[in-house]
Amino acid sequence: MPDRGGSLCPLVRGASQDSSRTRFGRGLACAWIRIVCSAIEGKYPAVNEFPYPPGRLPVLGDVLSINPRKPVQSMAKLSEQIGPVYELRFGPMRMVIVNSADLVDVVQSESLWEKEFGPPIRRLRKVVRTGLIVASTDDPQWGAAHRVLMPGFTREAMRGYHVVMVQVAGELIRRWERSSDPVDVAGEMNSMALEVIARAGFGHSFTKLDKPSVEQRLPVVKLMLDVLRYASRPVAIKLLDATIGRFALGRHQRDVAELWRIADDIIDSCPPTAAETPNLLQRMMETPDPNTGQRLSRTVVRDQVLTFLIAGNETSAGTLTFALHALGDRPDIVERVRQEVDTVAGGDPTTLTYEQVQKLQYLRQVVDETLRLWPVAGGYFRRPKQDTHLGDYRIGRGQWVYVNLLAVHRDKRAWGPDADRFDPDRFAPDATPRRPAGAYKPFGIGLRSCIGRQFAIHEIVLTLAHVLCAFDLEPDPKYQLEVDELVTLKPAGLRMRLHPRN
């Protein structure tokens, strides 16, 4: 392969000085090199002189620059050294990393750019094959499921989900009031969020959260986290699947089979639609696609059930966990939230109606600021539909581009020199117009943005209102934030004491 600016085949230089036989041999070698290089460059189109990390290795590329267990956080840290856009290479694979709000505006163009699927999402396809987060936009089954499910997130539908969210939040509060032990925040929030989506979306319950015998983390939650952990494995570990990794592969396959069984049980127990608004599962079972008039197949329904159980659960649970961590040492913000809830709900958050939750503007700012600093989905992939430009650089058609939201959401040119500080007032109404359009994209962009984002936001705001009005937060003074990356981002090992206020 050439050096920067060098000939593709340096053997050509000086060929005129050789004998005809030598020239023929070297020419043949050069031809083979050109064929191999062309094949590689055709699959991974070249980018022209993007910056890259120091210490790049021959063949292996930038493997030493990235922590394979925390790639999103590693890439965000590299942006501080290299700049708003740079290239990573791993063997023949090339990937451009975008860390700038201005460049996000560029890749949002639907006419020039399209969605790409990164390695973890590609691996999840084996679990939820036609799921909304993994299927291609041009997949007819994705389109049918999307059209059938969209009405399930209207205001009318959300009012029905609100009742379930209040019920589950109440169970969680009662559970915590009975215990003086430190709370495993991530585990508890996973169990709570799983119950919300199961009851509201599918009419199914895994457990009552206020039962004395309930574990902090439900077995099905562990099952889903293990599947996500397997999908998030570094490429170097994945290569071991054919050898010593066969045990992990076998366990993963058993986990997937168990998840399919759980989803089938939920589908089999689905009650017929009553006169009121149907839930998500009833819509999928009984509503035909408005474009084709055909109903979704059972396989497609199962894929969507698992998609909502996994993605819906992780988004809400992760954001709630990050929010409680951020608020643990900010009693000033907590007090402002309580005052707002008192004003809107008359001092009792359990009476909050769907419309009143929409009026909790400052609490929504707290949630937005949490998602800014720690977007649960750390980024997303895009690719150009044709050769184009990304900032000052040319980029080839089909080239992988990763929008690193962890870095974009902390872009000091968009958010100011204190971009790493938790400040909900960044999202005050008069502050919003000052930021670039691409500066804040926690739920993705365009047609492929999260279909359940309003569901998740409502659930998070409502749950925080209940928790913050019921308890004083006591964080562990020895805890240092450690963030796990299992397709999504989540605080690891966060525990805190919650003291009932009255």
N, C-alpha and C positions, 0 to 999 in steps of 0.2 A: 504494500500500500504506500502511497506517496507521502513524503513530508509535506508540510504546509507550502503550497505554491510549487512543489516539485513535480517532475514528470511522473505520470502513472507508472511508467516502466523505465527506471534509470538504466536498465541494461541496454537500452537503445543507444545511449550515449557511447560514443567510441566504437560503434559497430562497424564503421567504415574501415577501421584499422585491422579487422579480423579477416580470416580466410572465409571463403564462401560457405564452407561446411559449418564453421563456428557461427557465422552470421545466421545461417538457416536455423541452427539449434537454438540460438538465443532468440531469434524471431519467433520460433514456435513457443518458447517459454513465455515470451511477452504476450503472445496471443492468449495463452491459457490464463495468465494473470489478468488480462483485460476482461476475459469472459467471467472469471470469478468475481472481480471487482464490480463489473456491471450488474451481475446477479445480486450482489449484496446491496449495491446502491439503488437498484430497482425496487428492492423490498423495503429498504430504509432510505428514502430520498435524502439527498445531501442538503445540509444547511450550511450556509457560508459564514465561516469564521465567527460563530457565536462564542462569547467568553465561556470558559469552562474551569472547573476547580483545579488548583495546583496538584501536582503529584499524580497526574494521569499515567496509567500503566499501559505498556504495549499489550494489545489484544484484550486484556481485561477491562481497560478503560478506567472508570471512576469508582470502582467498587470500594476503594478505601475512603472515599469521601462521604459515604452514606452509611448511617447505622441501619442495618437491615431490619431491626426490630422497630425502629422509629423513623421511617423514611420521610414522612411529611415534616416532622420537626427538624430533621437533618437538612432537608431542602430549604426550609425557612431560614435556618441559621446560615446556610451558604449564601443566601441572597444578601445578607448583611455584609459579606466579604466581596461578592462578585458583582452584585447589582441587580437591576430589575428583571433581567432576562439572561439566561445562560443555558448551556447544553450539558446533558449528561450522556455518557456512553457506557454501555455494559456489553462487552463483546461487539457484535455487529449492530446491536440495537441502539438507536439514538432517540433522545427525548429532549424537548425544549421545555424549560420550566419558566412560567410567567409568574412574577411576584409583584407586579405593578398594576394599580387600579386603572391607569390609562390604557395599558395593553389589554386588560380584560375587556374594555370597550371594543377593542379591535376584534378579538376572537368571538365576540357575541354575535357578530353579523351572520344571520342565517343564510344570506345569499352567497357568502364566501366560505363559511365554516360550518362544520357539522359535528355532532356528538361522536366521541370515540369511547371505547370501553377499556379501562385499564385491567391489568392482570387479576386483581382480587374480584372484580365484578365478573370477569370472564369465568373464573372458577366457580362463582356462585351460580352460574347458569346451569351447572349440573345439579343444583339443589332446587332452584325455582326457575325452570327453563323458559317459561313465557312470562315471568314476573315483570311488572312494570319497570323495575329498576335495571333489569338485565337484558330484556329483549330489544332488538333493533326497531327503530321507528318505522321501518318499512315492512315489519312483520305483521301480516294481517291479524294475527291473534292479539298482538299488542294493541293495535288500533281498536279492535272490537272491545277488549277489556277496558281500555281507556274511555271509550264512549259510554259504555254501560255504567262505569263507576263515577264519572264526573258528576252526575246529579246527586250522588251520595255525599257531596260536600257543599251543598247549598245552605243558605241560612236556615231554611226550614228543617233540613236534615240535622244541622248542627244543634238546633234547639233540643232535639231528641237525645243526642249524644251528651249534651250538657247535664241532663238529669243523671246519667250513669257516672259521669266524672265527679259530680258532687257526692254521690253515694260512695264511690271508691275512695275519694279523698277523706271522707268522714271515717271510713274503716281504718285508714292509715293513721289518722290522728288518734283514734281510740287505742290503737295498738301501741303507739309510742307513749301515750299517757300512762300506760300501765307498767312501763319499763323504765328503769333508771340506768340501764346499761348503755354504753356508747353505741351509736347506730352505724351500721355498715351502710353508708348513704347510697352508694352505687347499687348494692344488692337490693335494698329496699325500693329504690326508685325503679329498678328493672321489674320487680314483682308488681308494683303499682301500675306502671305503664302497660305491662302485659295484660293485667286485669281490665284496664280501661278499653284497650283495643279489642280484647276478646268479647267483653260484654256488649260494648257499644257497636262494634262492627259485625259480630257474629252471633250474638245472643248466647254466648258460651261463658262459663266461669270455671277457672282452674281452682279457685279457692276463695274464701272470705278472708280478707286481710286481717280482720280483728279477732280471728280464732286464735286461742292461746297456743295451739300446736303448730301454727304456721311458721315455717322457717323463713329467715330473712331473704333467702334467694330460692325461688321455686325450682324444682328439678328441670322443668322445661326451659327455664331461663339459662341454666348451665348448659343444657343441650344446644341451645341456639348460640351461646357464646363460644362453645367448642367448635361449632361449624364455622363461625366467623373467624376464629383463630386459625383454623386450618386454611381458610381461603386467603388469609393475610400472610401466610408464610413466605419468607424470602425465596427468591428463585433458586438460590444455592441449595436450600433445604429441599425444595420441591424436586430437584434433580435426583434426590435419593429415593424417590418413591419406588423405583424398580428394584432397589436393593434393601438396605436396612430400614428404609422408610415404609416398607410394606405393612408393618404393624400399625403405624399411624394412619395409613390409607384405609386399612381394614376397619379400624375404629371409626374413622370418618364416615365410611360407607354405612356402618351400622347406625351412626347418629342420624344420617340423612334418612335412612329407612324408618327410623323411629319418628322423625319429624313428619314424614309423609303419612305415617299411621295416625298421628295426632290430628293432622289436617283432615284426613278422611273421617275420623270420628266426629270432628266439628261439623263437617258437611252432612254427615248422616243424621245428626241430631238437629239440623236446621228446621225450625218450625215453619209452617206455611205463612205467607204474608197476611197479616191482618189488615184491618181498614186503615190503621195509622201508617205513617211513613215507614217503608221497609228499611232494614239495616243493610249493610254492604253485602253480606252473604246472600240475603234474600234477593237483592237486586241481581247479583250474579247468577243465581239459580233460576230466576223466573223472568227477568227482563231481556227481551231480544235486542240484539244490536240494531240501532235505528237505521244503519246503512244497509245491512244485509237481511234483516229480519230473522236471523238465526241466533239461537241461544249459545252461550259459551259452553264448551265441552267441560266435562268434569275435571280433566287434567288441567285446563286453563284456570278453572275456579280454584283448584287446589294450589296451583302456583301463586295465585294472588293472595290466598289466605296466608300462606307461608311468608310471602313478601311483606304483608302488613304486620304479621306477628313479629318478624325480625326487624324490618326497617322502622315500622311505626313505634315499636317498643324502644329501640336503641336511640332514635332521635330525641324522644321526650325524656327518657331516663338520663341520657348523657347531659342534656342541657340543664335539667333540674339539679343534677349532681354538681356540675360546674357552677351553677348559680349559688347553691348553698355554700360551696367553698368560697366563692368571691364575697358573699355577704357575711361570712363568719366573723370577719374582723372589721365590718363596716356597719356598726350600729346606727350611724347617722342615716344611711340609706334605708335600713330596715325600718327605722322610725317614720321616714317619709312614706314608705309603702303602707304602714299601718294607718297613718293619718288619712291617706287616700282611700283605703278600704273602709275606714270608719265613716268618711264623708259619703261614699257611694252606697254602702250597705247598712248604714246606721249602727255600726259597731259589731255586726254579726256576719262574718264571711260565709257562714253556712246558708244564709238566705240570698246570696248573690244569684241573680237571674242571668240568663244568657246575655241580655242587653246590657246589664250592669257590668259584666266582665269586660265588655267592649269599651267601657268608660274608664277603666283602670289604666289611664295613659302612662303614668309614671312607672307602674309595674311592667307595662309592656316595654318601656325604655330599658328597664333592668334586664329583661329577657333579650332584647335586641343587642344590648352591650355584651351580654354573656356569649351570644352567638357570634358576635364580632371577634372577641378575643379567642374563643374556642369553638369554631364551627364544628359541629359534630361530624359532618362529612368534610374531611380536611381539604378536599379539592375535587376537581373533575377534569376529564380529558376532552380535548377538541382536536380536530384535524382540518386543514384547509382542503377545499374541494378542487383547488387548482393552485398552480404556483403563484405565490403572492409575497407580500412583505409583512414582517412583524417588527414594528419599529424601524430600525435602520438596517435590518437584516432580511435577506431573501430566504424564503422557506419553501420547500417542495410540497407538492400535492401529496396528501396522505400522511404527512409527518406527524408524529405524536406530539401534542402540546399539552402539558399539565398545568392547569391553573391552580397554584398553591394558595388556597384561601387563607391559610394560617399566616402567610406573609402579606397577601393582598390586604387583608383586614387590619394589618398593622403598618401599612404603607404610610410613612411619616409625611409624605407629600400630600396625602389625602386626609389624614387624621391628625396631623400636627406632631410636634416633637415629643408629646407625651402619649403617643399612640399605644404604648404598652400598659397604660394605667386604666383601671376600671372606672369609668365615668358615664353613668346612664344619661347625663345631660347632653352627651353628643347626639342623642336621638330626640332631643326636644324639637318641637315643630319648627322653631325658627333656625335651628342648626342644620336640619336635613338638606336644604337646597345648596349648601356650600360644598358638598362632597361630590366627586365624580360619580357617574351612574354605575360604573363597574366596581366601586369601592366596597360594596356590601352585597354578597350573593350567597347567603348560607344555604339556600334551598335550590341552587342551580339556576339555570336560565331557560327561557323559551318554553317550547312544548314539552321538553323533558324535565322541567322543574318539578319539584316534589308535589304530587297530586294532593297529599294530605297535610300540606303546610298549615292551613287554617285550623284543622283538627289539632295538630301538635301545638300550635301557639296558644289556642284556647285552653288546652289541657294544662300546659305549663303555667300560664298566668293564673288559672284557677287554683292549681295545686299550691303554688307559692303563696297566694293570698291566704289559703287555709293554714299552711305550715307557719308562716311568719307571724300570723295573728295568734296562733295557739302556743308558740314556743319561743323562748330565748335560745339563741344558738351559742354553744360553747365549743369552739374548735380545739383540736388537739394542738398545743403549742409546739410540739415536736414534729408535727407533720410538715413535710415539704412536698409540694405538688409534683407528682409523677404521673405522666399521661401515657396510657396504653393506646396502641393503635391496632384495632381489630376491625379493619375496614372503616370503622368509625373511631372517633377519639373519645376517651373517657378517663377521668381521674382514677388512679389505682390506689387502693388501700385507704380511701378517705373515710374516716370515722369521726363523729362528733357527738357530744352530749346535747340533748334537747330538753330544756327545763320548761314544764308547763307554766304558762303565765298566770292562770287562775283556774 
